[in-house]
Amino acid sequence: MSVKPLIIIIVILILLSLSSSLFFLFKDQGAGKRSVYSLGIRVSLAAMLLILVTYGLYTGELGNSVPWGS
């Protein structure tokens, strides 16, 4: 399986976690622990994203060149 779809899925999951954390923050008014749990999930997803990007660059599936270069 290619790395690019996995990266897109993880970014979408990070955005969903961010929005749910914002919702829980407003709903609980800072008193609940649900926003803290969402932060933990978001940090774990960000670590997975870094690992996937590193793996993609290492294996050559992701390039690090600019499109306007020669």
N, C-alpha and C positions, 0 to 999 in steps of 0.2 A: 504494500500500500504506500502511496505517495505521502510525503510529509505535509504538502501544502493544504490538503483538505483538513488534516488534523489541526494545523495551526489556525485555520479559519474557525473550526469548531471550538477550539479553546478560547479564542478571542471573543466569540459570541457568548460562551459560558461565563467569561470574566465580566462582560457587560451585563449579563443577566444577574450575576451575583452582586454587582455594583448597584443595580437598580433595586434589587430586593433588600439590600442593606439600607439604602436610602428610605425605602418604604417602611422597614422595621424601625428605623431611627425616628421617623415622624410618628408612626403608630404607637410605639412604646415610650416616646419622648425621652429617650436616653436611659430609661430605667431597666430595660430588658437586656438579655444576653444574646438575643437573636442577631443583632447587628455585629456583635463580636464573633459569633460563629460564621457569619457571612464573610467577615474579614479573613478568618482562617481559611475558608474555602478559596477566597480570592488569592491569597498568598500562595496556597498550594497550586492553584491553576497557573499563576504567574511563574512559579518554579518549573512546572511542566512545560510551559511555553518556552522558557529559556533553554531547557534541555532539548526540546524539539528543534529549535532554531540552531543550536549548536550541533546537533546531530545532522541536520540538513546541510549545514555549511561544511561539516567534516566529510560527509559522503559525497558532496558535490551536487545534491539535488537542488539546493538553493545556491544561487550565485550572488556574488557581492560586487557586481560591476554595474555601472550606470548606463542607462539606455542611450544617452547622448554621446557616449565615448565611441572611439573607433573600433 
